[in-house]
Amino acid sequence: PSVSHVLTAADVARLRNGETLVLDPTPALLTRDGFVAAMADLLAIVRRRAGVTESTNPCNLGSYHGMLPVNPSMGGEAGLGPHTCKLLRALAALPAIVERHGWHRPLALPAMVQLGFYPGGTGACYRPHLDRWANEVDNRRELTFLLYVNVDWDASKLGGCLRLHPDVNRPGEGTIDVEPIAGRIVVFESGKQMHEVMASAHGAD
């Protein structure tokens, strides 16, 4: 119930029509102090390399990725604080809202979600890609949910935007940049929305 306001029936209708959703829910999933705590929590995991490894994928060299459990009972075991566990529970509830508002097939929630970190000033980025390519027969991703925890982020100075490519066949034309600000949620069809992560400036975490 605490996240039922995040996605409306109209939002899901837009998603069914192939649109990408950029949502800034009010109220946000956490208070500002909650996001500060969650950001510190996740940065600590990255710096300890606690299940987080540097990418060897040539498309996103220099970035770091790990997996976090969505089950709150596992949060303490993974070194996650209460604000991060609350955030993961909220994120895990969103696919059910989409399904309730009329998605065209059942959605299954994975047990883990991915943590992505792109250190500032290193050139770390993620080149244009889909989260599910047509030839990936074992990739069952249906929808991608992105949730940002970057508090006080100023993209005009720090960069790091998510860049959307409206036409998958013409990457680079008519792009839309989405600022990665705390509490913002982006939702799109994994096999249809071409996107990339732009590099962040020095000093950005």
HURABEL-V751223 format. One record per run of one state. SS is the DSSP state (helix for helix, strand for strand, loop for the rest). FROM is the first residue (numbers start at 1). TO is the last residue. If there is no record, write none. Layout:
BEGIN
ss->SS from->FROM to->TO
ss->SS from->FROM to->TO
END
This chain:
BEGIN
ss->loop from->1 to->8
ss->helix from->9 to->16
ss->loop from->17 to->20
ss->strand from->21 to->23
ss->loop from->24 to->31
ss->helix from->32 to->48
ss->loop from->49 to->51
ss->strand from->52 to->54
ss->loop from->55 to->62
ss->strand from->63 to->69
ss->loop from->70 to->71
ss->helix from->72 to->74
ss->loop from->75 to->81
ss->helix from->82 to->100
ss->loop from->101 to->111
ss->strand from->112 to->118
ss->loop from->119 to->125
ss->strand from->126 to->129
ss->loop from->130 to->142
ss->strand from->143 to->147
ss->loop from->148 to->154
ss->helix from->155 to->158
ss->strand from->159 to->159
ss->loop from->160 to->161
ss->strand from->162 to->165
ss->loop from->166 to->175
ss->strand from->176 to->178
ss->loop from->179 to->184
ss->strand from->185 to->189
ss->loop from->190 to->193
ss->strand from->194 to->197
ss->loop from->198 to->199
ss->strand from->200 to->200
ss->loop from->201 to->205
END
